[in-house]
Amino acid sequence: GYGVEKGIPTLLVAASSMDDIVAITGFNTFLSIVFSSGSVISNILSSLRDVLIGVLVGIVMGVFVQYFPSGDQAASTLAYMDLEDWSH
């Protein structure tokens, strides 16, 4: 009920996670601007660099987990990959 078939709860969890990430990143950026002796531009660029590194590490870890599952998840991963091949 209440939109479960359409994936609404999953969408809400993902959206709130993204909201948290934006809030934490913004807070850390402004905190570094206020308490740093460096320039504002260098602090903003440093924050953007940190976000980019985080995204890249997340992508690499996601690819790693996708192709190297644990033993108890191997069957479900293979079933997912078969389903993905079938859908194309």
PyMOL commands that place a pseudoatom at each C-alpha (Angstrom):
pseudoatom trace, name=CA, resn=GLY, resi=1, chain=A, elem=C, hetatm=0, pos=[0.000, 0.000, 0.000]
pseudoatom trace, name=CA, resn=TYR, resi=2, chain=A, elem=C, hetatm=0, pos=[0.821, 3.681, -0.203]
pseudoatom trace, name=CA, resn=GLY, resi=3, chain=A, elem=C, hetatm=0, pos=[2.993, 3.539, -3.320]
pseudoatom trace, name=CA, resn=VAL, resi=4, chain=A, elem=C, hetatm=0, pos=[5.187, 0.567, -2.419]
pseudoatom trace, name=CA, resn=GLU, resi=5, chain=A, elem=C, hetatm=0, pos=[4.693, -0.974, -5.873]
pseudoatom trace, name=CA, resn=LYS, resi=6, chain=A, elem=C, hetatm=0, pos=[5.864, 2.263, -7.495]
pseudoatom trace, name=CA, resn=GLY, resi=7, chain=A, elem=C, hetatm=0, pos=[8.999, 2.444, -5.317]
pseudoatom trace, name=CA, resn=ILE, resi=8, chain=A, elem=C, hetatm=0, pos=[8.009, 5.638, -3.514]
pseudoatom trace, name=CA, resn=PRO, resi=9, chain=A, elem=C, hetatm=0, pos=[9.568, 4.656, -0.132]
pseudoatom trace, name=CA, resn=THR, resi=10, chain=A, elem=C, hetatm=0, pos=[12.879, 3.831, -1.837]
pseudoatom trace, name=CA, resn=LEU, resi=11, chain=A, elem=C, hetatm=0, pos=[12.793, 7.148, -3.664]
pseudoatom trace, name=CA, resn=LEU, resi=12, chain=A, elem=C, hetatm=0, pos=[12.159, 9.016, -0.415]
pseudoatom trace, name=CA, resn=VAL, resi=13, chain=A, elem=C, hetatm=0, pos=[15.085, 7.310, 1.328]
pseudoatom trace, name=CA, resn=ALA, resi=14, chain=A, elem=C, hetatm=0, pos=[17.404, 8.126, -1.588]
pseudoatom trace, name=CA, resn=ALA, resi=15, chain=A, elem=C, hetatm=0, pos=[16.226, 11.745, -1.713]
pseudoatom trace, name=CA, resn=SER, resi=16, chain=A, elem=C, hetatm=0, pos=[16.704, 12.243, 2.018]
pseudoatom trace, name=CA, resn=SER, resi=17, chain=A, elem=C, hetatm=0, pos=[20.192, 10.739, 1.785]
pseudoatom trace, name=CA, resn=MET, resi=18, chain=A, elem=C, hetatm=0, pos=[21.103, 13.186, -0.983]
pseudoatom trace, name=CA, resn=ASP, resi=19, chain=A, elem=C, hetatm=0, pos=[19.660, 16.024, 1.099]
pseudoatom trace, name=CA, resn=ASP, resi=20, chain=A, elem=C, hetatm=0, pos=[21.863, 14.982, 4.022]
pseudoatom trace, name=CA, resn=ILE, resi=21, chain=A, elem=C, hetatm=0, pos=[24.946, 14.875, 1.794]
pseudoatom trace, name=CA, resn=VAL, resi=22, chain=A, elem=C, hetatm=0, pos=[24.277, 18.371, 0.446]
pseudoatom trace, name=CA, resn=ALA, resi=23, chain=A, elem=C, hetatm=0, pos=[23.665, 19.742, 3.956]
pseudoatom trace, name=CA, resn=ILE, resi=24, chain=A, elem=C, hetatm=0, pos=[26.833, 18.199, 5.408]
pseudoatom trace, name=CA, resn=THR, resi=25, chain=A, elem=C, hetatm=0, pos=[28.958, 19.323, 2.457]
pseudoatom trace, name=CA, resn=GLY, resi=26, chain=A, elem=C, hetatm=0, pos=[27.581, 22.863, 2.631]
pseudoatom trace, name=CA, resn=PHE, resi=27, chain=A, elem=C, hetatm=0, pos=[28.112, 23.016, 6.378]
pseudoatom trace, name=CA, resn=ASN, resi=28, chain=A, elem=C, hetatm=0, pos=[31.719, 21.837, 6.073]
pseudoatom trace, name=CA, resn=THR, resi=29, chain=A, elem=C, hetatm=0, pos=[32.387, 24.308, 3.254]
pseudoatom trace, name=CA, resn=PHE, resi=30, chain=A, elem=C, hetatm=0, pos=[31.088, 27.278, 5.228]
pseudoatom trace, name=CA, resn=LEU, resi=31, chain=A, elem=C, hetatm=0, pos=[32.846, 26.074, 8.369]
pseudoatom trace, name=CA, resn=SER, resi=32, chain=A, elem=C, hetatm=0, pos=[36.158, 25.955, 6.511]
pseudoatom trace, name=CA, resn=ILE, resi=33, chain=A, elem=C, hetatm=0, pos=[35.537, 29.442, 5.079]
pseudoatom trace, name=CA, resn=VAL, resi=34, chain=A, elem=C, hetatm=0, pos=[34.808, 30.919, 8.502]
pseudoatom trace, name=CA, resn=PHE, resi=35, chain=A, elem=C, hetatm=0, pos=[37.671, 29.312, 10.422]
pseudoatom trace, name=CA, resn=SER, resi=36, chain=A, elem=C, hetatm=0, pos=[40.376, 29.220, 7.751]
pseudoatom trace, name=CA, resn=SER, resi=37, chain=A, elem=C, hetatm=0, pos=[43.085, 31.774, 7.192]
pseudoatom trace, name=CA, resn=GLY, resi=38, chain=A, elem=C, hetatm=0, pos=[43.250, 30.945, 3.452]
pseudoatom trace, name=CA, resn=SER, resi=39, chain=A, elem=C, hetatm=0, pos=[41.239, 32.479, 0.652]
pseudoatom trace, name=CA, resn=VAL, resi=40, chain=A, elem=C, hetatm=0, pos=[37.563, 31.763, 0.130]
pseudoatom trace, name=CA, resn=ILE, resi=41, chain=A, elem=C, hetatm=0, pos=[38.171, 30.493, -3.406]
pseudoatom trace, name=CA, resn=SER, resi=42, chain=A, elem=C, hetatm=0, pos=[40.746, 27.941, -2.253]
pseudoatom trace, name=CA, resn=ASN, resi=43, chain=A, elem=C, hetatm=0, pos=[38.357, 26.694, 0.433]
pseudoatom trace, name=CA, resn=ILE, resi=44, chain=A, elem=C, hetatm=0, pos=[35.532, 26.268, -2.080]
pseudoatom trace, name=CA, resn=LEU, resi=45, chain=A, elem=C, hetatm=0, pos=[37.832, 24.507, -4.549]
pseudoatom trace, name=CA, resn=SER, resi=46, chain=A, elem=C, hetatm=0, pos=[39.068, 22.255, -1.752]
pseudoatom trace, name=CA, resn=SER, resi=47, chain=A, elem=C, hetatm=0, pos=[35.489, 21.323, -0.864]
pseudoatom trace, name=CA, resn=LEU, resi=48, chain=A, elem=C, hetatm=0, pos=[34.663, 20.598, -4.507]
pseudoatom trace, name=CA, resn=ARG, resi=49, chain=A, elem=C, hetatm=0, pos=[37.787, 18.457, -4.761]
pseudoatom trace, name=CA, resn=ASP, resi=50, chain=A, elem=C, hetatm=0, pos=[36.718, 16.494, -1.682]
pseudoatom trace, name=CA, resn=VAL, resi=51, chain=A, elem=C, hetatm=0, pos=[33.252, 15.907, -3.143]
pseudoatom trace, name=CA, resn=LEU, resi=52, chain=A, elem=C, hetatm=0, pos=[34.737, 14.762, -6.460]
pseudoatom trace, name=CA, resn=ILE, resi=53, chain=A, elem=C, hetatm=0, pos=[37.097, 12.359, -4.695]
pseudoatom trace, name=CA, resn=GLY, resi=54, chain=A, elem=C, hetatm=0, pos=[34.175, 10.999, -2.667]
pseudoatom trace, name=CA, resn=VAL, resi=55, chain=A, elem=C, hetatm=0, pos=[32.099, 10.429, -5.797]
pseudoatom trace, name=CA, resn=LEU, resi=56, chain=A, elem=C, hetatm=0, pos=[34.988, 8.692, -7.564]
pseudoatom trace, name=CA, resn=VAL, resi=57, chain=A, elem=C, hetatm=0, pos=[35.704, 6.449, -4.569]
pseudoatom trace, name=CA, resn=GLY, resi=58, chain=A, elem=C, hetatm=0, pos=[31.997, 5.607, -4.366]
pseudoatom trace, name=CA, resn=ILE, resi=59, chain=A, elem=C, hetatm=0, pos=[31.901, 4.658, -8.043]
pseudoatom trace, name=CA, resn=VAL, resi=60, chain=A, elem=C, hetatm=0, pos=[35.021, 2.503, -7.738]
pseudoatom trace, name=CA, resn=MET, resi=61, chain=A, elem=C, hetatm=0, pos=[33.666, 0.752, -4.651]
pseudoatom trace, name=CA, resn=GLY, resi=62, chain=A, elem=C, hetatm=0, pos=[30.296, 0.222, -6.351]
pseudoatom trace, name=CA, resn=VAL, resi=63, chain=A, elem=C, hetatm=0, pos=[31.964, -1.391, -9.359]
pseudoatom trace, name=CA, resn=PHE, resi=64, chain=A, elem=C, hetatm=0, pos=[34.096, -3.518, -7.034]
pseudoatom trace, name=CA, resn=VAL, resi=65, chain=A, elem=C, hetatm=0, pos=[31.065, -4.732, -5.085]
pseudoatom trace, name=CA, resn=GLN, resi=66, chain=A, elem=C, hetatm=0, pos=[29.165, -5.395, -8.304]
pseudoatom trace, name=CA, resn=TYR, resi=67, chain=A, elem=C, hetatm=0, pos=[31.835, -7.665, -9.779]
pseudoatom trace, name=CA, resn=PHE, resi=68, chain=A, elem=C, hetatm=0, pos=[33.220, -9.235, -6.584]
pseudoatom trace, name=CA, resn=PRO, resi=69, chain=A, elem=C, hetatm=0, pos=[30.285, -10.267, -4.385]
pseudoatom trace, name=CA, resn=SER, resi=70, chain=A, elem=C, hetatm=0, pos=[30.669, -12.315, -1.239]
pseudoatom trace, name=CA, resn=GLY, resi=71, chain=A, elem=C, hetatm=0, pos=[30.010, -16.045, -1.410]
pseudoatom trace, name=CA, resn=ASP, resi=72, chain=A, elem=C, hetatm=0, pos=[26.506, -15.859, 0.024]
pseudoatom trace, name=CA, resn=GLN, resi=73, chain=A, elem=C, hetatm=0, pos=[25.493, -13.190, -2.486]
pseudoatom trace, name=CA, resn=ALA, resi=74, chain=A, elem=C, hetatm=0, pos=[26.935, -14.798, -5.607]
pseudoatom trace, name=CA, resn=ALA, resi=75, chain=A, elem=C, hetatm=0, pos=[23.671, -16.502, -6.587]
pseudoatom trace, name=CA, resn=SER, resi=76, chain=A, elem=C, hetatm=0, pos=[21.603, -13.334, -6.246]
pseudoatom trace, name=CA, resn=THR, resi=77, chain=A, elem=C, hetatm=0, pos=[24.157, -11.327, -8.218]
pseudoatom trace, name=CA, resn=LEU, resi=78, chain=A, elem=C, hetatm=0, pos=[24.161, -13.892, -11.012]
pseudoatom trace, name=CA, resn=ALA, resi=79, chain=A, elem=C, hetatm=0, pos=[20.361, -13.878, -11.057]
pseudoatom trace, name=CA, resn=TYR, resi=80, chain=A, elem=C, hetatm=0, pos=[20.395, -10.077, -11.279]
pseudoatom trace, name=CA, resn=MET, resi=81, chain=A, elem=C, hetatm=0, pos=[22.888, -10.145, -14.137]
pseudoatom trace, name=CA, resn=ASP, resi=82, chain=A, elem=C, hetatm=0, pos=[20.760, -12.728, -15.993]
pseudoatom trace, name=CA, resn=LEU, resi=83, chain=A, elem=C, hetatm=0, pos=[17.696, -10.547, -15.513]
pseudoatom trace, name=CA, resn=GLU, resi=84, chain=A, elem=C, hetatm=0, pos=[19.644, -7.540, -16.769]
pseudoatom trace, name=CA, resn=ASP, resi=85, chain=A, elem=C, hetatm=0, pos=[20.775, -9.442, -19.887]
pseudoatom trace, name=CA, resn=TRP, resi=86, chain=A, elem=C, hetatm=0, pos=[17.231, -10.639, -20.501]
pseudoatom trace, name=CA, resn=SER, resi=87, chain=A, elem=C, hetatm=0, pos=[15.810, -7.124, -20.350]
pseudoatom trace, name=CA, resn=HIS, resi=88, chain=A, elem=C, hetatm=0, pos=[17.938, -5.846, -23.255]
for i in range(1, 88): cmd.bond("trace and resi %d" % i, "trace and resi %d" % (i + 1))
show_as sticks, trace
zoom trace
